[in-house]
């Protein structure tokens, strides 16, 4: 599971550093990196909700695709953590 967290963090880092990504996506990626580094189940749920909200707003399709990739990783990690 630690590998999945690393993959999620790397994807968010990519979004944060992507010169094409809009400012709102970069800011949210930075916030979520800090949140997920605490790696509790509650933080996973919160990160998932926040990304889903951002993914439904008016953002470029490229950014939305990257967000949905991270959401997918979070969902699979969340399923593993639940009993």
Biopython code that builds the backbone (N, CA, C, O; Angstrom):
import numpy as np
from Bio.PDB.StructureBuilder import StructureBuilder

atoms = [
    (1, "UNK", "N", (0.825, -1.195, 0.000)),
    (1, "UNK", "CA", (0.000, 0.000, 0.000)),
    (1, "UNK", "C", (0.867, 1.257, 0.000)),
    (1, "UNK", "O", (0.477, 2.274, -0.574)),
    (2, "UNK", "N", (2.015, 1.203, 0.623)),
    (2, "UNK", "CA", (2.912, 2.348, 0.638)),
    (2, "UNK", "C", (3.291, 2.758, -0.783)),
    (2, "UNK", "O", (3.456, 3.942, -1.073)),
    (3, "UNK", "N", (3.428, 1.769, -1.662)),
    (3, "UNK", "CA", (3.734, 2.045, -3.059)),
    (3, "UNK", "C", (2.600, 2.846, -3.710)),
    (3, "UNK", "O", (2.852, 3.737, -4.521)),
    (4, "UNK", "N", (1.347, 2.523, -3.352)),
    (4, "UNK", "CA", (0.212, 3.255, -3.905)),
    (4, "UNK", "C", (0.210, 4.702, -3.421)),
    (4, "UNK", "O", (-0.079, 5.613, -4.196)),
    (5, "UNK", "N", (0.532, 4.923, -2.137)),
    (5, "UNK", "CA", (0.620, 6.289, -1.635)),
    (5, "UNK", "C", (1.695, 7.059, -2.381)),
    (5, "UNK", "O", (1.495, 8.216, -2.750)),
    (6, "UNK", "N", (2.828, 6.421, -2.604)),
    (6, "UNK", "CA", (3.906, 7.079, -3.345)),
    (6, "UNK", "C", (3.459, 7.445, -4.756)),
    (6, "UNK", "O", (3.785, 8.521, -5.257)),
    (7, "UNK", "N", (2.718, 6.553, -5.387)),
    (7, "UNK", "CA", (2.227, 6.819, -6.741)),
    (7, "UNK", "C", (1.240, 7.983, -6.744)),
    (7, "UNK", "O", (1.269, 8.817, -7.649)),
    (8, "UNK", "N", (0.371, 8.043, -5.745)),
    (8, "UNK", "CA", (-0.595, 9.142, -5.645)),
    (8, "UNK", "C", (0.131, 10.462, -5.430)),
    (8, "UNK", "O", (-0.171, 11.458, -6.088)),
    (9, "UNK", "N", (1.091, 10.466, -4.509)),
    (9, "UNK", "CA", (1.866, 11.683, -4.227)),
    (9, "UNK", "C", (2.629, 12.127, -5.470)),
    (9, "UNK", "O", (2.668, 13.319, -5.778)),
    (10, "UNK", "N", (3.234, 11.184, -6.185)),
    (10, "UNK", "CA", (3.965, 11.517, -7.414)),
    (10, "UNK", "C", (3.034, 12.125, -8.458)),
    (10, "UNK", "O", (3.407, 13.077, -9.143)),
    (11, "UNK", "N", (1.834, 11.585, -8.581)),
    (11, "UNK", "CA", (0.873, 12.125, -9.549)),
    (11, "UNK", "C", (0.456, 13.539, -9.167)),
    (11, "UNK", "O", (0.330, 14.410, -10.028)),
    (12, "UNK", "N", (0.242, 13.763, -7.877)),
    (12, "UNK", "CA", (-0.122, 15.102, -7.418)),
    (12, "UNK", "C", (1.052, 16.073, -7.591)),
    (12, "UNK", "O", (0.852, 17.237, -7.938)),
    (13, "UNK", "N", (2.262, 15.597, -7.352)),
    (13, "UNK", "CA", (3.455, 16.436, -7.583)),
    (13, "UNK", "C", (3.547, 16.833, -9.058)),
    (13, "UNK", "O", (3.868, 17.975, -9.385)),
    (14, "UNK", "N", (3.261, 15.873, -9.939)),
    (14, "UNK", "CA", (3.278, 16.166, -11.367)),
    (14, "UNK", "C", (2.266, 17.260, -11.699)),
    (14, "UNK", "O", (2.576, 18.200, -12.431)),
    (15, "UNK", "N", (1.054, 17.132, -11.156)),
    (15, "UNK", "CA", (0.026, 18.151, -11.382)),
    (15, "UNK", "C", (0.478, 19.512, -10.860)),
    (15, "UNK", "O", (0.286, 20.538, -11.512)),
    (16, "UNK", "N", (1.076, 19.501, -9.688)),
    (16, "UNK", "CA", (1.527, 20.749, -9.060)),
    (16, "UNK", "C", (2.596, 21.448, -9.891)),
    (16, "UNK", "O", (2.629, 22.676, -9.959)),
    (17, "UNK", "N", (3.459, 20.676, -10.514)),
    (17, "UNK", "CA", (4.575, 21.239, -11.284)),
    (17, "UNK", "C", (4.265, 21.420, -12.769)),
    (17, "UNK", "O", (5.050, 22.033, -13.492)),
    (18, "UNK", "N", (3.146, 20.900, -13.226)),
    (18, "UNK", "CA", (2.797, 20.948, -14.644)),
    (18, "UNK", "C", (2.563, 22.389, -15.096)),
    (18, "UNK", "O", (1.674, 23.058, -14.568)),
    (19, "UNK", "N", (3.340, 22.878, -16.057)),
    (19, "UNK", "CA", (3.178, 24.269, -16.496)),
    (19, "UNK", "C", (1.853, 24.522, -17.217)),
    (19, "UNK", "O", (1.440, 25.674, -17.347)),
    (20, "UNK", "N", (1.191, 23.484, -17.680)),
    (20, "UNK", "CA", (-0.067, 23.631, -18.409)),
    (20, "UNK", "C", (-1.266, 23.655, -17.454)),
    (20, "UNK", "O", (-2.315, 24.201, -17.795)),
    (21, "UNK", "N", (-1.118, 23.070, -16.267)),
    (21, "UNK", "CA", (-2.227, 22.981, -15.309)),
    (21, "UNK", "C", (-2.621, 24.377, -14.817)),
    (21, "UNK", "O", (-1.783, 25.266, -14.668)),
    (22, "UNK", "N", (-3.923, 24.539, -14.571)),
    (22, "UNK", "CA", (-4.396, 25.831, -14.080)),
    (22, "UNK", "C", (-4.044, 25.997, -12.604)),
    (22, "UNK", "O", (-3.784, 25.024, -11.896)),
    (23, "UNK", "N", (-4.042, 27.248, -12.163)),
    (23, "UNK", "CA", (-3.609, 27.582, -10.808)),
    (23, "UNK", "C", (-4.425, 26.848, -9.744)),
    (23, "UNK", "O", (-3.857, 26.359, -8.767)),
    (24, "UNK", "N", (-5.728, 26.765, -9.912)),
    (24, "UNK", "CA", (-6.594, 26.121, -8.918)),
    (24, "UNK", "C", (-6.230, 24.646, -8.743)),
    (24, "UNK", "O", (-6.253, 24.128, -7.627)),
    (25, "UNK", "N", (-5.898, 23.979, -9.834)),
    (25, "UNK", "CA", (-5.504, 22.563, -9.774)),
    (25, "UNK", "C", (-4.165, 22.426, -9.054)),
    (25, "UNK", "O", (-3.989, 21.522, -8.238)),
    (26, "UNK", "N", (-3.233, 23.311, -9.350)),
    (26, "UNK", "CA", (-1.923, 23.266, -8.688)),
    (26, "UNK", "C", (-2.047, 23.488, -7.186)),
    (26, "UNK", "O", (-1.405, 22.803, -6.390)),
    (27, "UNK", "N", (-2.887, 24.460, -6.806)),
    (27, "UNK", "CA", (-3.076, 24.739, -5.380)),
    (27, "UNK", "C", (-3.708, 23.551, -4.663)),
    (27, "UNK", "O", (-3.285, 23.186, -3.566)),
    (28, "UNK", "N", (-4.712, 22.955, -5.277)),
    (28, "UNK", "CA", (-5.380, 21.803, -4.665)),
    (28, "UNK", "C", (-4.418, 20.620, -4.562)),
    (28, "UNK", "O", (-4.434, 19.898, -3.566)),
    (29, "UNK", "N", (-3.595, 20.418, -5.566)),
    (29, "UNK", "CA", (-2.606, 19.339, -5.526)),
    (29, "UNK", "C", (-1.644, 19.540, -4.355)),
    (29, "UNK", "O", (-1.311, 18.584, -3.656)),
    (30, "UNK", "N", (-1.203, 20.760, -4.143)),
    (30, "UNK", "CA", (-0.297, 21.056, -3.018)),
    (30, "UNK", "C", (-0.964, 20.756, -1.682)),
    (30, "UNK", "O", (-0.354, 20.150, -0.801)),
    (31, "UNK", "N", (-2.224, 21.183, -1.530)),
    (31, "UNK", "CA", (-2.965, 20.933, -0.295)),
    (31, "UNK", "C", (-3.119, 19.434, -0.036)),
    (31, "UNK", "O", (-2.945, 18.964, 1.088)),
    (32, "UNK", "N", (-3.442, 18.706, -1.078)),
    (32, "UNK", "CA", (-3.693, 17.279, -0.919)),
    (32, "UNK", "C", (-2.429, 16.479, -0.650)),
    (32, "UNK", "O", (-2.479, 15.450, 0.023)),
    (33, "UNK", "N", (-1.307, 16.938, -1.162)),
    (33, "UNK", "CA", (-0.038, 16.271, -0.866)),
    (33, "UNK", "C", (0.216, 16.309, 0.639)),
    (33, "UNK", "O", (0.567, 15.296, 1.243)),
    (34, "UNK", "N", (0.037, 17.480, 1.233)),
    (34, "UNK", "CA", (0.234, 17.622, 2.678)),
    (34, "UNK", "C", (-0.762, 16.746, 3.430)),
    (34, "UNK", "O", (-0.391, 16.055, 4.378)),
    (35, "UNK", "N", (-2.017, 16.774, 3.013)),
    (35, "UNK", "CA", (-3.066, 15.994, 3.657)),
    (35, "UNK", "C", (-2.775, 14.492, 3.588)),
    (35, "UNK", "O", (-2.909, 13.785, 4.586)),
    (36, "UNK", "N", (-2.384, 14.018, 2.427)),
    (36, "UNK", "CA", (-2.163, 12.578, 2.242)),
    (36, "UNK", "C", (-0.882, 12.076, 2.900)),
    (36, "UNK", "O", (-0.760, 10.883, 3.180)),
    (37, "UNK", "N", (0.057, 12.955, 3.147)),
    (37, "UNK", "CA", (1.285, 12.519, 3.813)),
    (37, "UNK", "C", (1.011, 12.109, 5.259)),
    (37, "UNK", "O", (1.839, 11.458, 5.895)),
    (38, "UNK", "N", (-0.159, 12.498, 5.771)),
    (38, "UNK", "CA", (-0.564, 12.056, 7.102)),
    (38, "UNK", "C", (-1.190, 10.663, 7.028)),
    (38, "UNK", "O", (-1.279, 9.971, 8.042)),
    (39, "UNK", "N", (-1.618, 10.251, 5.853)),
    (39, "UNK", "CA", (-2.089, 8.915, 5.474)),
    (39, "UNK", "C", (-3.042, 8.220, 6.450)),
    (39, "UNK", "O", (-2.793, 7.092, 6.876)),
    (40, "UNK", "N", (-4.107, 8.888, 6.791)),
    (40, "UNK", "CA", (-5.162, 8.209, 7.544)),
    (40, "UNK", "C", (-6.348, 7.962, 6.610)),
    (40, "UNK", "O", (-6.458, 8.576, 5.548)),
    (41, "UNK", "N", (-7.216, 7.069, 7.017)),
    (41, "UNK", "CA", (-8.382, 6.741, 6.193)),
    (41, "UNK", "C", (-9.285, 7.966, 6.008)),
    (41, "UNK", "O", (-9.860, 8.161, 4.937)),
    (42, "UNK", "N", (-9.406, 8.784, 7.049)),
    (42, "UNK", "CA", (-10.229, 9.992, 6.962)),
    (42, "UNK", "C", (-9.639, 10.955, 5.933)),
    (42, "UNK", "O", (-10.378, 11.574, 5.167)),
    (43, "UNK", "N", (-8.328, 11.082, 5.911)),
    (43, "UNK", "CA", (-7.683, 11.965, 4.942)),
    (43, "UNK", "C", (-7.861, 11.465, 3.516)),
    (43, "UNK", "O", (-7.997, 12.262, 2.589)),
    (44, "UNK", "N", (-7.860, 10.142, 3.336)),
    (44, "UNK", "CA", (-8.105, 9.583, 2.006)),
    (44, "UNK", "C", (-9.501, 9.957, 1.519)),
    (44, "UNK", "O", (-9.681, 10.365, 0.371)),
    (45, "UNK", "N", (-10.480, 9.815, 2.399)),
    (45, "UNK", "CA", (-11.857, 10.162, 2.035)),
    (45, "UNK", "C", (-11.987, 11.650, 1.709)),
    (45, "UNK", "O", (-12.650, 12.027, 0.742)),
    (46, "UNK", "N", (-11.350, 12.483, 2.522)),
    (46, "UNK", "CA", (-11.409, 13.935, 2.295)),
    (46, "UNK", "C", (-10.748, 14.302, 0.969)),
    (46, "UNK", "O", (-11.287, 15.100, 0.202)),
    (47, "UNK", "N", (-9.590, 13.724, 0.702)),
    (47, "UNK", "CA", (-8.888, 14.004, -0.553)),
    (47, "UNK", "C", (-9.729, 13.565, -1.747)),
    (47, "UNK", "O", (-9.795, 14.260, -2.761)),
    (48, "UNK", "N", (-10.359, 12.425, -1.619)),
    (48, "UNK", "CA", (-11.199, 11.906, -2.689)),
    (48, "UNK", "C", (-12.367, 12.853, -2.969)),
    (48, "UNK", "O", (-12.655, 13.170, -4.123)),
    (49, "UNK", "N", (-13.032, 13.298, -1.912)),
    (49, "UNK", "CA", (-14.155, 14.239, -2.079)),
    (49, "UNK", "C", (-13.709, 15.539, -2.736)),
    (49, "UNK", "O", (-14.363, 16.036, -3.653)),
    (50, "UNK", "N", (-12.601, 16.083, -2.265)),
    (50, "UNK", "CA", (-12.119, 17.357, -2.806)),
    (50, "UNK", "C", (-11.732, 17.234, -4.280)),
    (50, "UNK", "O", (-12.022, 18.129, -5.073)),
    (51, "UNK", "N", (-11.089, 16.147, -4.645)),
    (51, "UNK", "CA", (-10.721, 15.953, -6.048)),
    (51, "UNK", "C", (-11.949, 15.740, -6.922)),
    (51, "UNK", "O", (-11.998, 16.231, -8.050)),
    (52, "UNK", "N", (-12.932, 15.020, -6.421)),
    (52, "UNK", "CA", (-14.149, 14.808, -7.197)),
    (52, "UNK", "C", (-14.880, 16.131, -7.432)),
    (52, "UNK", "O", (-15.409, 16.365, -8.519)),
    (53, "UNK", "N", (-14.910, 16.996, -6.411)),
    (53, "UNK", "CA", (-15.526, 18.315, -6.572)),
    (53, "UNK", "C", (-14.764, 19.147, -7.604)),
    (53, "UNK", "O", (-15.369, 19.802, -8.453)),
    (54, "UNK", "N", (-13.458, 19.117, -7.523)),
    (54, "UNK", "CA", (-12.645, 19.873, -8.470)),
    (54, "UNK", "C", (-12.794, 19.305, -9.880)),
    (54, "UNK", "O", (-12.811, 20.057, -10.854)),
    (55, "UNK", "N", (-12.901, 17.992, -9.989)),
    (55, "UNK", "CA", (-13.023, 17.340, -11.289)),
    (55, "UNK", "C", (-14.323, 17.634, -11.997)),
    (55, "UNK", "O", (-14.407, 17.494, -13.217)),
    (56, "UNK", "N", (-15.352, 18.043, -11.249)),
    (56, "UNK", "CA", (-16.637, 18.350, -11.875)),
    (56, "UNK", "C", (-16.773, 19.828, -12.213)),
    (56, "UNK", "O", (-17.747, 20.225, -12.853)),
    (57, "UNK", "N", (-15.813, 20.649, -11.793)),
    (57, "UNK", "CA", (-15.877, 22.081, -12.095)),
    (57, "UNK", "C", (-15.317, 22.354, -13.493)),
    (57, "UNK", "O", (-14.830, 21.450, -14.173)),
    (58, "UNK", "N", (-15.397, 23.585, -13.888)),
    (58, "UNK", "CA", (-14.922, 23.989, -15.207)),
    (58, "UNK", "C", (-13.396, 24.066, -15.232)),
    (58, "UNK", "O", (-12.807, 25.091, -14.889)),
    (59, "UNK", "N", (-12.780, 22.985, -15.636)),
    (59, "UNK", "CA", (-11.332, 22.959, -15.813)),
    (59, "UNK", "C", (-11.032, 22.327, -17.163)),
    (59, "UNK", "O", (-11.859, 21.591, -17.700)),
    (60, "UNK", "N", (-9.865, 22.604, -17.710)),
    (60, "UNK", "CA", (-9.512, 22.022, -19.012)),
    (60, "UNK", "C", (-9.538, 20.491, -18.977)),
    (60, "UNK", "O", (-9.272, 19.881, -17.942)),
    (61, "UNK", "N", (-9.853, 19.896, -20.093)),
    (61, "UNK", "CA", (-9.991, 18.435, -20.163)),
    (61, "UNK", "C", (-8.689, 17.716, -19.803)),
    (61, "UNK", "O", (-8.726, 16.637, -19.212)),
    (62, "UNK", "N", (-7.549, 18.299, -20.150)),
    (62, "UNK", "CA", (-6.263, 17.690, -19.810)),
    (62, "UNK", "C", (-6.119, 17.569, -18.293)),
    (62, "UNK", "O", (-5.752, 16.510, -17.785)),
    (63, "UNK", "N", (-6.406, 18.654, -17.573)),
    (63, "UNK", "CA", (-6.328, 18.634, -16.110)),
    (63, "UNK", "C", (-7.347, 17.660, -15.527)),
    (63, "UNK", "O", (-7.045, 16.932, -14.582)),
    (64, "UNK", "N", (-8.538, 17.647, -16.085)),
    (64, "UNK", "CA", (-9.590, 16.756, -15.591)),
    (64, "UNK", "C", (-9.168, 15.293, -15.732)),
    (64, "UNK", "O", (-9.421, 14.484, -14.840)),
    (65, "UNK", "N", (-8.531, 14.956, -16.844)),
    (65, "UNK", "CA", (-8.063, 13.588, -17.059)),
    (65, "UNK", "C", (-7.030, 13.196, -16.005)),
    (65, "UNK", "O", (-7.084, 12.091, -15.464)),
    (66, "UNK", "N", (-6.098, 14.090, -15.715)),
    (66, "UNK", "CA", (-5.096, 13.806, -14.687)),
    (66, "UNK", "C", (-5.748, 13.659, -13.314)),
    (66, "UNK", "O", (-5.357, 12.799, -12.526)),
    (67, "UNK", "N", (-6.736, 14.497, -13.031)),
    (67, "UNK", "CA", (-7.448, 14.401, -11.757)),
    (67, "UNK", "C", (-8.165, 13.064, -11.616)),
    (67, "UNK", "O", (-8.136, 12.448, -10.551)),
    (68, "UNK", "N", (-8.803, 12.622, -12.682)),
    (68, "UNK", "CA", (-9.523, 11.351, -12.613)),
    (68, "UNK", "C", (-8.559, 10.181, -12.434)),
    (68, "UNK", "O", (-8.914, 9.180, -11.812)),
    (69, "UNK", "N", (-7.348, 10.295, -12.969)),
    (69, "UNK", "CA", (-6.344, 9.250, -12.727)),
    (69, "UNK", "C", (-5.986, 9.170, -11.236)),
    (69, "UNK", "O", (-5.872, 8.082, -10.671)),
    (70, "UNK", "N", (-5.812, 10.338, -10.613)),
    (70, "UNK", "CA", (-5.498, 10.372, -9.182)),
    (70, "UNK", "C", (-6.690, 9.864, -8.370)),
    (70, "UNK", "O", (-6.514, 9.135, -7.394)),
    (71, "UNK", "N", (-7.897, 10.248, -8.770)),
    (71, "UNK", "CA", (-9.105, 9.773, -8.082)),
    (71, "UNK", "C", (-9.182, 8.256, -8.137)),
    (71, "UNK", "O", (-9.513, 7.613, -7.142)),
    (72, "UNK", "N", (-8.882, 7.692, -9.277)),
    (72, "UNK", "CA", (-8.896, 6.235, -9.417)),
    (72, "UNK", "C", (-7.896, 5.574, -8.467)),
    (72, "UNK", "O", (-8.209, 4.567, -7.832)),
    (73, "UNK", "N", (-6.707, 6.137, -8.375)),
    (73, "UNK", "CA", (-5.697, 5.608, -7.450)),
    (73, "UNK", "C", (-6.175, 5.717, -5.998)),
    (73, "UNK", "O", (-5.996, 4.789, -5.208)),
    (74, "UNK", "N", (-6.780, 6.850, -5.656)),
    (74, "UNK", "CA", (-7.291, 7.038, -4.300)),
    (74, "UNK", "C", (-8.398, 6.043, -3.977)),
    (74, "UNK", "O", (-8.439, 5.481, -2.882)),
    (75, "UNK", "N", (-9.286, 5.831, -4.928)),
    (75, "UNK", "CA", (-10.378, 4.879, -4.705)),
    (75, "UNK", "C", (-9.847, 3.473, -4.484)),
    (75, "UNK", "O", (-10.329, 2.762, -3.602)),
    (76, "UNK", "N", (-8.870, 3.066, -5.266)),
    (76, "UNK", "CA", (-8.326, 1.719, -5.090)),
    (76, "UNK", "C", (-7.584, 1.591, -3.758)),
    (76, "UNK", "O", (-7.628, 0.533, -3.130)),
    (77, "UNK", "N", (-6.916, 2.634, -3.328)),
    (77, "UNK", "CA", (-6.239, 2.625, -2.037)),
    (77, "UNK", "C", (-7.252, 2.599, -0.910)),
    (77, "UNK", "O", (-7.059, 1.906, 0.090)),
    (78, "UNK", "N", (-8.321, 3.345, -1.068)),
    (78, "UNK", "CA", (-9.359, 3.416, -0.060)),
    (78, "UNK", "C", (-10.031, 2.064, 0.139)),
    (78, "UNK", "O", (-10.345, 1.694, 1.271)),
    (79, "UNK", "N", (-10.255, 1.331, -0.928)),
    (79, "UNK", "CA", (-10.869, 0.004, -0.844)),
    (79, "UNK", "C", (-9.957, -0.943, -0.072)),
    (79, "UNK", "O", (-10.438, -1.748, 0.726)),
    (80, "UNK", "N", (-8.676, -0.860, -0.294)),
    (80, "UNK", "CA", (-7.713, -1.725, 0.393)),
    (80, "UNK", "C", (-7.699, -1.434, 1.894)),
    (80, "UNK", "O", (-7.582, -2.354, 2.703)),
    (81, "UNK", "N", (-7.818, -0.163, 2.267)),
    (81, "UNK", "CA", (-7.750, 0.217, 3.678)),
    (81, "UNK", "C", (-9.008, -0.146, 4.447)),
    (81, "UNK", "O", (-8.941, -0.354, 5.658)),
    (82, "UNK", "N", (-10.152, -0.228, 3.779)),
    (82, "UNK", "CA", (-11.416, -0.543, 4.470)),
    (82, "UNK", "C", (-11.435, -2.024, 4.833)),
    (82, "UNK", "O", (-10.974, -2.858, 4.053)),
    (83, "UNK", "N", (-11.971, -2.362, 6.024)),
    (83, "UNK", "CA", (-12.014, -3.777, 6.444)),
    (83, "UNK", "C", (-12.980, -4.592, 5.607)),
    (83, "UNK", "O", (-13.131, -5.793, 5.832)),
]
sb = StructureBuilder()
sb.init_structure("model")
sb.init_model(0)
sb.init_chain("A")
sb.init_seg("    ")
for serial, (resi, resn, name, xyz) in enumerate(atoms, 1):
    if name == "N":
        sb.init_residue(resn, " ", resi, " ")
    sb.init_atom(name, np.array(xyz, "f"), 0.0, 1.0, " ", f" {name:<3s}", serial, name[0])
structure = sb.get_structure()
